Amino acid sequence: MTMHIKQSTVRSMLTVARRGKKRLNLDSDALAVLTALINLLAQETIARTAQTAANTGDRQVTKEHLKRVIAQIMLDFAV
């Protein structure tokens, strides 16, 4: 089973992030690229978290594994 974040969800996230400010017009191509990026980021985070758990001999992923990976992901995506 493959899960994906939908474009409508990304649009809703942007609306919530703006907290009632003037409506943001987002080009459909930009929305598609942003949605693809968010999906890739989520997939990479999940894969790295699972690998971190496996590397430490754990059979269950915990928030501690996720905390380690999030720091790495943020550095990898920093511009």
N, C-alpha and C positions, 0 to 999 in steps of 0.2 A: 504494500500500500504506500503510495507516494502522496504526501500532503503538500499543498502549495498555498501560499498567501495570495488571495485574489486582489485584483486591481481595486475593486470597490473597498476592500479592507484598507489598503494603502491610502486611498483617497480619504477615508474616514479618519485614519490616524493623523493625516495632515490637518484635517479640519479640527480635530480635538487639540492638536498641538498649537494651533493658532488661537485658541480660546476666545472665540467670538470676534476676532479681528476681521477686517474686510476679507471677503471671500477670495480665495487663491485660485486663479485660473491656471490650470496645468495642462499643457499640451499632451495629447494622447500618446505621442511617441515618448515624451519625457516620463509619463506615468508608466508606460510599459518597461522602460529601462530601469526606473526606480524599483518597480515591482520585481523585476528579474534580479536586481542587485540584492534586495532584501531576502529573496528566496535563496540565493547563493550564500549569503551571509548566515542564514539560519541553518542551511545544510552543512556548511563548513563547521559551524559551532557545534552542531550535534555530532558530527563525525569525529572532531577533535576531542570532544568530551568523552565519547565512548572509547576512543583510543587511550586517553589518559587513564580512564578507569581500568582498562585492560592492562596497561603498562604497570600499574600499581598492584595488579593481581586481584582487583575487586571485580565482582560479578554484577555489582549494582552501581549505577551512576548516581552520585550524590551532588549536593550543591557545592561541596568543596572542589570536586572535579570541575564543575562549571565555572567556579570563581577563578581557578587557575587558567582555564582556557579563555575566558572573557578578556583578561589582561593581555594575553597574546594576540587575540583577534583585534583588539583595539589598536595595538601597536602596528599590526600588519596593515590595517586599513587607514592609519594616520597618514595624512598628506603633508 
